[in-house]
Amino acid sequence: MKILNANFQSYCNKMISIVEKHYGIDASEEFLKKLETEIIFIFTTRSAIFKELQTFMLEDLKKQSD
């Protein structure tokens, strides 16, 4: 979970720097493609974090009910 969270935070920071770097400048096709790729990666990472958390919670509930 810590590694997934660190990766998520890293890519969020990367996304912010990309947007800040190009703020106010007409975005090129290459920039938009890179931005799209980063957004997809961020959502994929976030989904992995939620899945791990959900698995942990379900296992914990199962242990408590036994």
C-alpha positions, 0 to 999 in steps of 0.5 A: 500500500505504501509503494502504491501510494508513493507511486500515486503521489509521484505521478500526481506531482508529475502531472501538476508540473506538466500542467504548470509548465504548459499553462497559458501555452497552446498545447501541442498534440504531443503534450496532450498525448503525454497528459492523457497517458499520465492521467490514465496511469494515475487512475490505474494506480488509484484503482490498484490502491482501492482494490488492495484496500478493499481486499484488506478490509474484506479479509479483516472482516472475515477474520473478525467473523470467524 
